[in-house]
Amino acid sequence: MEESYSAKDIQVLKDLTAVRKRPAMYIGDTGTRGLHHLVNEVIDNSVDEALIGFCTSIEVIIHPDNSVTVNDNGRGIPIDLHAEYNLSAVEVVMTKLHAGGKFDNKVYKVAGGLHGVGISVVNALSEWLEVEVGRNGQRYFQRYERGKPTSELKELGYSTENVGVIEGEGEDRHESGTKVTFKPDSDIFGGYEFDFNILKTRLRELAFLNKGLSLFLNDERSGEERAFKYEGGITSFLEYINRDKRVLHRPIIFEDEKDDVKVEIGVQYNDSYADNIFSFVNNVKTIEGGKHLSGFKAALTRVLNEYGRTKNSFKKVNLDGEDVREGLTAVISVKLRDPQFEGQTKTKLGNSEVRGIVESITREHLWDFLDENPKDADEIIRKAVEAARAREAARHAREIVRKKDFIADSLPGKLADCSEKDPAKKEIYIVEGDSAGGSAKQARDKNFQAILPIRGKILNVEKARLDKILKSNEIRALVTALGAGIGEDFDFQKARYNKIIIMSDADIDGAHIRTLLLTFFYRYMQELVSTNHVYIALPPLYMVRKKKETRYAFSDDEYAKVLEELNVNEGDAGVKIQRYKGLGEMNPEQLWETTMNPLTRCIKRVTLADAAEADWIFTVLMGEEVEPRKNFIHAHAKEVMNLDV
């Protein structure tokens, strides 16, 4: 029987229903990233007020019930009646998609919240939302539940509580501000909770990008508080990123405007081998870059090549993008009237005209700096030339790694692959030691689990260039097994596995191996980490067996709890207790049950919430400088409990 399909089958989702039906279309996902995207949408609106000079202070509060307050001292959302809808402007903004004051550029010349869907999406995806507006010395309040108002906009009367003061003259001086408190809907976001560190990172970035703006973060759950205010702007940002690194020159800062596009860029080189580039559009972090980033990269490569050829010692220089970005720290911030982001989540800028503008401004100002600072220029060019020489040496190693038959030639009996052909269903365990690798090969499910044993501790990539890194047999085996390339060549779409799971012993050596592997992934396969494909296996520390019941404990506290629940003590007759010092002490059945069976295992996903902080940690713990590492250990030694030496 043929199914009917007619006009009655066409649905029109009214108001905010579409947002609740397909939330990922508006916020990216319904996990941690999407949850924090809600807060960013509200914060962006407050920062937009700061961009045009009407806001000096923003406060973010995380409440114990997983609700969040964003409070600013801007002008406050208009409260007068909107003629078309016969509703207050507050309610229109809160309940209508594509409603806002940022479309005609009259009120906001530049803004991060541009699509008019931000705050209404937050409202739609919240169990409840309360908005309080201060305008002309009065306060107004309205509450919504799952996007629908539960009351009219109420006038609360005069108060200075929780609203800021906008400085003015005479009658123009007034109390104002917007305070939004919302609780994400658990039906959509499940058990995800707000992360203090993720919000801290965002507020710190905004403080760097907006000189003099005060931002406060208060976590009522833990009592943690942070305040951010930087008068140095991007200069302070560079100093923060490069702390504990040996920089080659003072920061190169330039700011210019062309065709209503304002460009502010900071550049500084250090003696490391990695690059850190942070790009923003109207204060929104563009994690996938875009035209502004490509314009900057093109100008940087061209200027360093052209300048180098004017010097006798560098006349034959031929640098590529990878060479000139070695050791580079850069912050690129552009502000424009009508940015075209790719999607509501605003991760990539698509305005083609911006590339040429950024490239032109970068070229002019960077050349002026090099011309006026010849000693700094020589340091920069010399580092890039050394990188170029190392790149040529690495090219031969790359060619070997790229060969399709490299696995068969170089990993006989080492990589135990799986039979599944779909990479999305496959996972690989990187296992410490051949003996543990043998147990893992016996324990695994051969259908979808691959095993790659590594011998000992891999090379510390924080202290080596790519040419030396690719001479390491263990790293070459790892790169080839994953199949997605390395460094500039890395492409996750070519990866042979969806989950990369590090499985090492629960001791100091195992922790060191994990750190070395994470350093490698972060520096040369960062997309694996940023897209949540790297995991750490958590093997148990103890096995307790009483008669036919076997329990595993993954920490000393859990071990004590297991003993209590089984009503046994160490040394009791008929009770077997095993303390696992290494993976090799577990038989295949135990390893499968505790660490490899997807239904019962415990694995920890590695996430990248703060790239700048992660970069600093890797620099301190794995870099050349000893003093910062010593200071870090002194500062955090008391946090290390039950050290297993």
N, C-alpha and C positions, 0 to 999 in steps of 0.2 A: 504494500500500500504506500503510495507517494505522500509524503508529508506536505501539508499546506504551508505556504510562506506568503504573507500578505502584509498590508499596511498595519494591521493590528499587532503584528510582531515587532514593529519598530518602536523601541523605547526611547523616550526623551527624559534624561535624568535632570530634574530641576534643582535649582539652588545649589547646595553643597553635596547633594547625594552622590554626584559623580566622583567627588574627592574620596568619600568613604568607600565607594565601590572599587576604585582603582587608586589607592593612596600612593603606590610606588611611582605612578606617572608624575606626581607632583613633588615628591620628596626623595626619590631615588630608591628607597627600600623601607621596610618596616622593622629594621633591626636597629643597631646602635647608631649607625650613620643617619638614618632617617629621623630617629628620636631627637638627636642633637640638631638636625637641620631645622626642626620646629623652633628651637630657641634662637638659632641664627637668624631666622626670618624676622623674629620680633626685635632682636638686637640691631639688625640691619636698618630697620625703620628708625630706631633711635639715633644710630650713627648718621643716617641721612640728615637728621635735624642738626647734628653737629657740623656736617659738611658745609651747611649754609649759615653757620654761626648762631644757631638758636639753641644749642645744647652744649653744656660743659661737663655734665656728669651723668653716668649710667651705672645703675646697680643691678646685679643679678643675684638672686637668692634661690638656693635649692632647699626645698622644704622636706621634712621627714616623710611625707606621704607621696613623694615623687612628683610633686607639683613644683613649678618654677615661677618666680616673679621677675619681670624686667621693668625697671622703673627709671624714667629719665626726667630731666628738667627742660625738655623742649617746649614747643608751643602748645602741645596737647592736640589730640584729634578734634577737628571741628565738631560742634554739638548741635549746630543749627539744622533746620529742616531741609532735606534734599527734595527739590520740587518734583522731580520725575517719579520718585518712589514714595513720596509722602512719609518718609522715615527720617530719623536723625542721621546725620552724616556718619556718626559712629556706627550705627547699625548697618548702614549701607556698606561701609568698609569691612565690617566684621562678617557679613553674610552674603555678599555678592562677589563672585569671581570677577577679576579684571576691573575692580573698582579701586580708585586711588587718586592721588594728586600728582602723579609722576609721569603722565603721558604727554602733556603739552609743553613741558620744560619751563612753565611760567613760575611755578612755586619752587620746584627743585631743578636746578641746572644740571646737577649730577646726582645719582642715587644708586644704591645697591639693590634696594627693593624696587624693581621696575615693572614687573609683570602684573601688579595689582592682584596677585593671587596669594601672596605670602601670609598675611595675618588671617585671611578668611580660610585658608587651608589649615592653619594652626587651629582655628576655631572648630572647623569641621572634624578634625582628628583628635579633639580633646573631649574627655569625659565631661569636663566643665571648664569654662573660661570666664574670668571676671575682668572687666576693664574699668578703670577709674581715670577720669580726665580732669585736669585742673585748667580752667580757662577763666581769665579775668577775675581771679580771686574766689571763684566758686568751684566746687567739686561735683562731678557727675558720675554715676555708677550704673552699670548694666551687667547682668549675668546671662550666660548662655550654657546650654547643655547639648553636646554633640552638634554644635553649629546653630542651634535654634534658641532665640531669646526666650527667657523665662519671665521677663518683665519689661516694662518700658524703661527708657533712660530716666533715671531718677536724679534729682538735684539734692545733694547732701548738705549744701550750705557752705559757708566760708570756713576754710581751714588751711593752715600751712603744713599740715602733716602729710608726709610722703609726696609732696610736690616741690619742685625746684623753684628758684627765683631767677627770672630773666631780668638782667639789668636794663633799665631804660631811663628816660628822662620825664619828669613830671608825671602826667597822667598815663604815660606809656609804660610805666613800671607796673608789672603785674605778676601774680603767682601763676605758674603753669607747669604742665608736665603730663606724661602718660604713664600709667602703671597697668601692666597686663600680668595677670596671674592665671596659669592654666595647668591642668593635669592631663597628660596624654592618656588617650583611651586604651585601657589594658586589653580590650577586645581586639585592638589593632596591633599594639606593640608588645603584647604578652608580658613577660617578666622583665623586660629591659628597663634599666634604671639610668638616671643621669650620672655621668662620670665627671667628677670635679676636675680632673686633669685635662679632659677634652675642652671643657668650657674655659679653663684657665688659659690654655693655649690660644684659643680664639680671642679672648679679651686682651691678652698680651700683644698679639699681632695688631689688633685694632688700636691699641695705645701707641705702638710704634708708628703706625701709618697716619695717625692723627695727633700731631704735636699738641700737647697741653690738655688733651681730653682725659678726664679722670674716669677710670673704670674700676668697679668694686665687685668682688665675688665673695659670697658668703654661703658656706655649706652648713646648714643647721643640723645635718645628720651627724657630722663629725666635729663641728666647731671650727673647721678650717676657714681661714679668711685670706684673701689676697687683694692688694690694691695696685693698680698700674697707672703710671703717668710718666711720659717721656717727652721732655722738651727737645731732645736731640733728634727725634723722628727716625728716619731711615739710618742715620749715622749710629744711633743707639742700637738699632736692629742689627746692623753688621757687627758691632762690638759684642753684642750678646751671642750671636751665632759663632763668632770666632774666638770667644773666650777660651783660654787654655790651649790656643793654637799659636804657632809662630807665624805672624803675618809678615808679608814682604814689603808692605808700604802702607801709608795712611789711607783712609777710605777715600774713594773717588765718588763724590756726590754731585749730581747735576739735576737741574730742574728746568723745564722749558715747556712752552705751549705752542701748538700749531693747529690751525683749523679747528679751534675749540676742543682740542684734545690736550689735556695736561699730562705731562710725563715727568715722573720723578724716579731716578734710578740711583742705586748705590752699588759700588763694585769694590771688592777687596780680595786680593790673592793671599793664600797661606801656603805653607810648605807641604801640605798633604797631597794625596793623589786623587781625591774625590772632589766632586763639585756639589754645591748647594745653591740652587736657584729657586727663589720664591717669587711668584707672580700674582698680582692682584689687579682687579678692575673695580673701581668705585668701592674699594675696601673689601670686596669679595675675593676670597682666595680661589684662584683658578688652578686647581690641582692638575688639570690636563693641559694647562698652558693655553695656546691659541696664537692669534696673529701678533699680539704684542711680544710674546716670547720669541717667536720665530724671527721677528724683525730685530730684536736685540741680539740674538745669536748670530744672525747674518752680518750685522754691523761689527760685532766683536771680532769675528774671524777675518773679515776684510780689513779692518783698521790695523790689527796686529800684523797681518801679512804685509800691508803697504808700508807701515812704519818701519818694520824690521828691515825691509829692503832698502831703506834710506841709510842704513848703518852698514859700514864696511864689514863688521864681524857677522852680520846676519843677512848679507846680500842674497844668498842662495836659499833663504828660508822659504819653506812651502808648508804652511801649517794648515791643518784641517780643524773642524769644529771641536773634535775630541781633544786635540792638543791644547787649544786656547782655553778650554774649560777645566783643565786639570788644576786642582787647588783653588778654583774660583768660588767665591761667595758673592751672590748678587741678589738684590731685591729690586723688582720691577713693579712700579705702581702707576697705573694710568687711570685717569678720570675723564669720562666723556659723557655727552648728553644722552646718547641712544645706543648703549652697548647691545649687541646681538649675541646673547649667550646661547649655547647649544643646550636647550632643555631648561626646565625650571630650576634644576639643581645647580646651574651656573658654574660648571666646571671647566668650560672652554669658551674662549672669546672668538667670535666668528667674523667681526668687522674687518673686511679686507683692507680698507684704507688705513687702519691703525698700524699695520705692518710697516708701510712706507714711512709713516710719521715717526714711529719709534726708531726705525733704522736710521733715518736722517738725523734725528736729534742725538742718538747714541754716537753716530759717526763723528759729528761735529765736536761734541764735548769730550769724547774719549781722546780724539786726536789732539785737542788743545791740551789736555792733561799730560799726555805722553810728551808733547813738544816742550811743555814748560817744566817737566820733571824728568830729565834724562836719566838720572840714576834709578828712579823707580821704574821707568820704562825699560831700562836694560834688565832689571830683575824680572819683570813680567815676561819679556821676550825670551830671555834665557831659559826660564822655566818651561815655556811653551816649546822651545826648540829641543830641550831635553826630553820632553814628553813625545815629541815627534820621532826622535831617534828610538825611544823605547817602543813606540807604536810600530815602527818598521820591524823591530825584532819580534814584537807580539804578533805581527801579521802572519808570519810563518806558523806560529803555534796555533793561531786561529784557523788557518787552513786545514790543519790536521784535525782540529776539534770539529770542524764543519763536515768532514767527510762522513758519508752515510755508513761506511763500513767500519768506522772507528770503534764502535762498541764491540763488534765481533773481533777486531784485531787486538784490542787493548784490555778487554775485560773477560778473558776466558775463565769461566767458573766463578766469577766474582759477582756480576749482576745476575740475580735470579729474577727474571722478568715474569709477568703474569700473562694469562691467555686472553684477557679482555682486550678488545681493540679500541673501544671508545675511551679517549683520555679522561672524559668527565667522570667516568666510573672507576678510574684506576687510582691507586695510591702507592707511594714508595716509602719504605722505611729505610732511613739512613742509620745504620747500626754500628756501634763502636765495637771493633774487634772481630776477628774471624770466628772465635768460638761462639760468641753471642750471635753472630751472623748465621752460624750453622743451626743454632736452636731456632732462630727466627725463620729460617727457610723451612724447617720442619713444622713450625707452628702455624705458619701463614695459611691463608686461603689463596691457593694458586690461581684462582679465577681472576682476582682483581688486585692482589697485593704483591708488589715487587720488593725485593730486599737488596740493598747495596751496602755491604760491609766496608768500612774504612779502617785503615790501619793507623792507630795512634792519633796524634793531634795534627790536624791539617795546618798549612801555612797561615800565619797571621797576615791577612791581606791588608790590614791597616798600615803595615810597614813595608809594603812592596808594590811595585808597578805591575801592570798587567802582563808584561813579557815574562817576568819572573814567576808570577802566579800561574801562568799557563805551562810552565815547566814542571809544576808539581803534578805527579802522577795521580794523587788522590783527587785533586781539584779537577784535573782533566777528565777523570772517570766520572766525577759528579756532574760536570757540565754536559758531558756527552750522554749520560744516562737520562738527564732531564730533557735534553733535546731542544731547548729553547734559546740557545746562544748565551752570550755573556756580555755584560757592559752595554755599550752602544748597540750591539747586535741583538740584545735580549728581546724576545717577543713571546709573551705568554701564550699566544694563540698556537704556537708550535710545541708547547710543553706536552710531554708524553704522559703526565700524571696531574691529577687535580689536587691531590693532597700530598704534601711533602712532610713527612713525620720524622723528627729527630728522636732517636731512641738511644740513650746512653745511660751508663751506670749512675746510681743515686749517690755519688761521692764527689770529692773535689775534682778529680780528673774528669769525671763525666760532665760536671758543670763547666769545666774549662773547654771541653770539646764542643759542648752546646754553644758556648759563647763564640768560639772561633767560627762555627758554622753560621751562626746568626750574623756575625760580622760580615762574612762572605756574602750571604744572601742580601743583607741590607746595602752593601756597597756595590754589588755587581748584578743583583737580580732583585732590585728593590720592589718591582711590581709584584713579585710573589708575596712580599710582606704586606704591601699596601692594599692588596686585594684579598688578603686573608686566606692564603693557600699554604702557609707554613704552620706546622703544629709541633708541639713537644709532647712526647709520650711520657706518662707518669707511671713507671713501674712501682709495684708495692715495695715497702721496706720490710714488712713482716708477713709471715703466714702463721696463723694459729689454728691448730687442728685439735678438736675434742671429739673423740669417737668418730662418728661419720660426718661431723660438721666441720667445714673448712671456711675460715674467714681470712680476708686480707686487709692489711692496714697500710695507708699511704703516708702516714706521719706518726710521730711519737704520741701525739695527743689521740689520734685515732686508734693507735695500738692500745693505749690505756683504756679507752672506751670499749674496745673489743674484749679485753680481759674481764672488764667489769660486767659486760653483757653476758659473757659465757660463764661468769662466776668461777674463774680460774686464776691461778697465780703462776708465775714462772717457777718451774721445778715440780709442779704437781704431776703425780703419776697419771699416765694415760693421756697427757697433754703434750703435743709436739709443737714447739715454737721454732720458727726458722727466721733468722735475720739475713735478708738478702744483701750481700755486699756488691753484687754485680749481676748483670743479666744472665751471664753464663751459669749461675747457680740455679736458675729455674729450668725445669724440663719443658719441652715444647708444649705440653698440655697446660702447664701453669702460665707460660708466657702468652699463649693464645687467650686463655680465660681472663687474665688480668690486664693485658696490655695491647692485644691485637684484635680481639673480637669486637666489632663495632657496637654490639648490643651491650657489652659489659665493661669495655675498656674506659680508661680515663685519659683523655688527651686535652692539652691546653692550646688554644689557638693564639698565635702571635699576631698582635695588631700593631698598627702604626698610628697612634693618636697625635703625636707631636714629633714631626720630622726634625725640627731644630734641636729638641731635647735629646732625641735618639742619637743624632749626629754628635752631640756633645758627649754623651755617655760613651759611645764607641771610641771617640777621640781620647777621652780621659783613660779609659780602662785598657785600650788596645794600642794606643799611639806611642810615639817615641818619647814624649816628655814624661819624666819620672815624677817631678814635683806635684803636678795636678793629681796624679794617681795616688800619691802618698797622702795628700790632703783629703781626697775623697774617702780613702780607707779610714783615716783618722775620724772623719766626720760621721761615717756610717758603721763603724766597727760594732757599736752596741746593738745595732739592728740585727746582727748575725747571731742566730740562736742555734745551739746544738751542732756546732761545727764538727764535721766528721773528718778528722785528720788521719 
